[in-house]
Amino acid sequence: MVQGDQEHIRSYSMQSKEYLLHLIGEISNYILDSHPHRMVISLHQQEDGMHLCVLDDHVRSDTELDEISNALNTPARPEMAEYYGSMGGSDLLGTARLNLIGWQIKHADVSRMEKGTKIDLWLGSERFDASYFTIPKDVT
């Protein structure tokens, strides 16, 4: 491998890590606003995408679940990703924080569990194989 290739890989890896930390921070801030006793974040990565799953023990109403889903499934604006990324950590409230995430992801599913909420976030490049992560076919 040529030194230039190694530097490009390191640079891409750092950008990917920063992007992922930004998204984890934003979704964590939103979840922590509801003062859960438990929050679990699971990450599954593949070369062209990733699945981030967030679980908490806060039982939400159907209306709140719909609001979360709608905010996270706003149309993506990849041309503005750097701008949205710079807004991370701002004092945004409620669904405004989720809109920042929604503009940067491929798809989100929000569901009620027996004792809490589950939020699945899918992220990926144009080569990302959405079927690998079982995104509903009407979304891809």
C-alpha positions in Angstrom: 0.0 0.0 0.0 1.3 3.5 -0.9 1.8 6.0 1.8 -0.7 8.4 0.2 -3.3 5.6 0.3 -2.6 5.0 4.0 -3.1 8.7 4.8 -6.4 8.8 2.8 -7.6 5.8 4.8 -6.6 7.4 8.1 -8.3 10.6 7.1 -11.5 8.9 6.0 -11.5 6.8 9.2 -11.1 9.9 11.4 -14.0 11.7 9.5 -16.2 8.6 9.9 -15.3 8.4 13.6 -16.1 12.1 14.2 -19.4 11.7 12.3 -20.4 8.7 14.3 -19.5 10.4 17.6 -21.5 13.4 16.6 -24.6 11.3 15.9 -24.2 9.3 19.1 -23.9 12.5 21.0 -27.0 14.0 19.5 -29.2 11.0 20.0 -27.8 10.5 23.5 -28.6 14.1 24.4 -32.1 13.6 23.2 -32.7 10.4 25.1 -31.1 11.7 28.3 -33.5 14.6 28.3 -36.2 12.1 29.4 -34.1 11.0 32.4 -34.0 7.3 31.6 -32.7 4.8 34.1 -31.2 2.7 31.3 -29.9 3.6 27.8 -28.1 1.2 25.5 -26.4 2.0 22.2 -25.5 -0.7 19.8 -23.4 -0.2 16.6 -23.1 -2.5 13.7 -20.7 -1.4 10.9 -20.1 -2.6 7.4 -17.8 -1.1 4.7 -20.5 1.1 3.2 -22.8 1.8 6.1 -23.8 1.3 9.7 -26.8 0.6 11.9 -27.1 2.4 15.2 -29.7 1.1 17.7 -30.6 3.1 20.8 -32.8 1.5 23.5 -34.1 3.2 26.7 -36.6 2.5 29.4 -38.7 5.5 28.9 -42.3 4.6 27.8 -43.5 7.2 25.3 -47.0 7.9 24.0 -48.0 7.1 20.4 -47.9 10.8 19.6 -44.3 11.2 20.9 -43.2 8.1 19.0 -44.7 9.6 15.8 -43.0 12.9 16.4 -39.6 11.2 16.9 -40.1 9.2 13.7 -41.2 12.2 11.7 -38.2 14.3 12.9 -35.7 11.5 12.2 -37.1 10.7 8.7 -36.9 14.2 7.3 -35.5 14.4 3.8 -31.7 14.0 3.8 -29.6 17.1 2.9 -26.1 15.7 2.4 -24.9 18.9 0.7 -25.5 20.6 4.1 -24.0 17.8 6.3 -20.9 19.9 7.4 -23.2 22.8 8.4 -25.5 20.5 10.3 -22.6 18.8 11.9 -21.2 22.1 13.1 -24.6 22.7 14.9 -24.1 19.6 17.0 -23.9 20.3 20.6 -25.9 23.4 20.4 -28.7 24.0 22.8 -31.4 22.5 20.6 -34.6 21.2 22.2 -36.7 18.2 21.5 -37.3 17.3 17.8 -35.0 20.1 16.6 -32.1 18.0 17.8 -33.6 14.9 16.0 -34.0 16.9 12.8 -30.2 17.4 12.7 -29.8 13.7 12.9 -32.6 13.1 10.3 -30.9 15.3 7.7 -27.8 13.1 7.9 -29.1 9.5 7.9 -30.7 7.2 5.4 -33.6 6.0 7.5 -34.9 5.6 11.0 -37.4 3.3 12.7 -38.9 4.2 16.1 -40.8 1.6 18.1 -42.2 0.9 21.5 -40.8 -2.0 23.4 -42.3 -3.7 26.4 -40.5 -1.3 28.8 -39.2 1.6 26.7 -38.3 2.8 23.2 -36.1 1.5 20.4 -34.7 3.8 17.8 -32.9 2.3 14.8 -30.8 4.6 12.6 -29.3 3.5 9.3 -26.4 5.4 7.7 -24.5 4.8 4.5 -22.9 5.8 1.3 -24.4 5.5 -2.2 -22.9 1.9 -2.4 -24.6 1.0 0.9 -26.6 -2.2 0.6 -29.8 -1.3 2.5 -31.2 -4.8 2.4 -28.4 -6.0 4.6 -29.9 -4.0 7.4 -33.5 -4.9 6.6 -34.8 -1.3 5.9 -38.4 -1.6 4.7 -38.4 -1.9 0.9 -40.8 1.1 0.4 -38.0 3.4 1.8 -35.0 2.4 -0.3 
